[in-house]
Amino acid sequence: MSIFAAVIDTLFGDPNMARDAVYTPDGGAARLVRVVVRRADDTTGFGEARLWSETTRVDLRVAEVPNPRPGDRLEIDGEAFLVQGEPVRDRERLVWTVDLRPA
């Protein structure tokens, strides 16, 4: 195991940084995973206007979710979300970042 993988496992194991969630691939079986939730505000430029929106992004371990796809479902603390857009992997190929929308 690389040092990066060990750090990711520590991060996702920390109860202050990560939490349990239920991941259900579209048409598949639900499974328990750990996620790091980021609910940042996002500002997008549109011509001369700047639009503000709330976003929900989560980080998932590639070891737990090897191929997240748009339409997959994630339940966090009783709140249901759907993956939207294409997930992005980090440089080390250990973590997916996915955008979510309410289900």
Sequence and secondary structure as in RCSB ss.txt:
>XXXX:A:sequence
MSIFAAVIDTLFGDPNMARDAVYTPDGGAARLVRVVVRRADDTTGFGEARLWSETTRVDLRVAEVPNPRPGDRLE
IDGEAFLVQGEPVRDRERLVWTVDLRPA
>XXXX:A:secstr
  HHHHHHHHHHH TTT EEEEEE TTS  EEEEEEEE  EEEEEETTEEEEEE EEEEEETTT SS  TT EEE
ETTEEEEEEEEEEE TTS EEEEEEEE 
